[in-house]
Amino acid sequence: MRPLRICIALIPLALSLAITACREAKPATQAAFHALPVQTLTVTSSPVATSDEYVATIKSRRSATLNPQVDGNLTEILVHSGDRVKTGQTLMEIDPARQKATVQSQAATEQQKLAVYQYNQTEVERQRKLFAAGVTSRDTLDQAEQAFANSKADYESSIASRVTQEKQLGYYSISAPFDGIVGDIPVHVGDYVSATTMLTTVDENRDLEAYIYIPTERGSLVRSGLAVDILDNNEQLLEHTKIDFISPQVDNQLQGILVKAPVHSDQAMLRTAQLVKARVVWSTNPTPVVPVLAVTRLGGQAFVYVAQDKGGKYFAQQLPVKLGDPVGNNYAVLGGLRNGDKVIVSGTQFLVDGMPVQPLG
């Protein structure tokens, strides 16, 4: 029985030694948990724009829609869509046969009036000589002068009519009003056209403007000189410009206010009737910014880690932030951070809220 008693007496001693050994091993485990080296960036403010984006239409200040001023059938179309044309270049011809006949008839009438005028001119000179010699009466001379005056007026009126008809004949040739590019040509040779028929367009692809419709709720903010960024569909900046026209009226269909901004970009980049994006900058204010790489997202909420100083030791603290628009490679921070905070910008995928870190910069 004595050996059994000795074994039972030794059990508490063994348990005591095991507990002591575990207590001595725990600090060794904690000592092995080192602070994670991280790169940090001190939060500072940068100029951040408050803006809205709208769809804008590029239009030329010199853009013409060509309609005929006379009726008739098209006999020739001398250009194609996309052709570059010069001022006065003939684009189309309308059958001028009827008008040519009218001009010829008017020219013949003019010659008839000229003959009468010349006869009366000779007659009045003869009657003046006869009256001076006392051969004819005053009444006969007055009649000759009256006939001469009437024929002269009739002849001059005939000249004016002929000139008018010749000018009318010029309307049967459709010419380019200025240097530009021919647009779509919806008509064909042989079509009957009138003043309501759209023949084509000619656009001068310079002196361009961006037409932007601002919603009426933003109307109080619109003013001349507001900065506008013209962007392509890939959000690439094409040009900085400014509003130089504000319509005094609201468009009934769009319920927007038309504003215009001049565009001077390369003609190869922008064309008339092209749709682009226009970012209207309402104001620019100092706002804290953080690098895009510092932001993590969880469940739709954005977070950043900051290096929090606690008695000379730093710990990662996860903070929810409210982000604004991107500014280059940074985000504007509308809430959750202050200037001077040390934002962690490296190794964020390894961080856990509260873990020790060692800032490197």
C-alpha positions, 0 to 999 in steps of 0.5 A: 500500500505504501507505493500507492500512497507515494504515487498519489502524493506526487500527483499534485506536485506534477500538476503544479510543475506543469502549470508553472511551465505553461505560465512561463511559456506564455510571455515567450509566445506574446514576445514573438508577435512583432509589430508589422512594418508599414508605410504611412502617409500624413493626411493633408488637404488639397484643392478639390473641386465640387462638380457635376457631369453632363452630356454636351453637344459640340456645335460649330458657330458656322453651320448651315442647312441648305434649302433651295430658294426655288422649286424644280427637279435636281439635275446634278449633285456635284459633291459627296457627303464628307467632301471639303468644299470652298466658299462659292463652290457649286454643290447641286443644280436645279433644272433652270430651263423655265427660268432661262426662258423667262430671262430670255423673254425679259431680255426681248422685252427690254430690247423692245422697250429700248427701241421705243425709248431711243425713238422717243429720245430722237423725237423729243430732240427734233420737237425741241428744235422745231419749237425753237424755230417756231414751227410746232406748238408748246403742246406738241413739245410737251407731248413729245417730252412726256412720251420720252419720259414714259419710255425712259422709265419703262425701259429702266423698269425692264432692265431691273426686271431682267436683272431680277430674273437673272439673279433668280436664275442664280438660285438654281445653282446651290453653292457652299456659303463658306469653307467647310465639310458637306454633311448628309445628302438625303436627296437624289438626282431627279427629285423635285425640291422646294423651299422646304426640302433639306438638301444638305449641310455644310459645317465649318469644323472650327470655332466650336462650342459645347452646348450644355443643359444645366438642370433648373435646380442648379440654376442659382449656381450658374454664372459666366466664367465657371470652369468646364472640363471637356472629357471624352467617353473614356473620361480623358480630359480634352480641354479646360474651358469656361462658360461664356453664355447663359440662356435667359430662358429655360428649355421647356422640353429638357427643363434645363438652362442652356450654357455654352463654352468655347472649345479649341481642341484639335479638329481631329478630336472633336467634330460638329454634333459630337456628344462629349462629357462636360464637367462643370466645376462649381467650386474648389475647396481644400479637402483631405485626400488619401491614396486610392491604395489606402482604401479598403471596402467591406459591405459597400463601406469604405475604410482606411487604417491609421497608425494610432500612437498609444504611449509611443507604440503604434497600433492599426486602427480601422476607420470608416470614411466618406469618400468624394470624387477621385482626384488623380490617384487620390480620393477626396475624404468628406468625413472620417479623417483629419489633417495630420492622421497617419494613414497606412498605405502598404500591407493593408491586406494583412492588417487587423484592427488593433494590431501593432504596427511600425510606421516607416514613413 
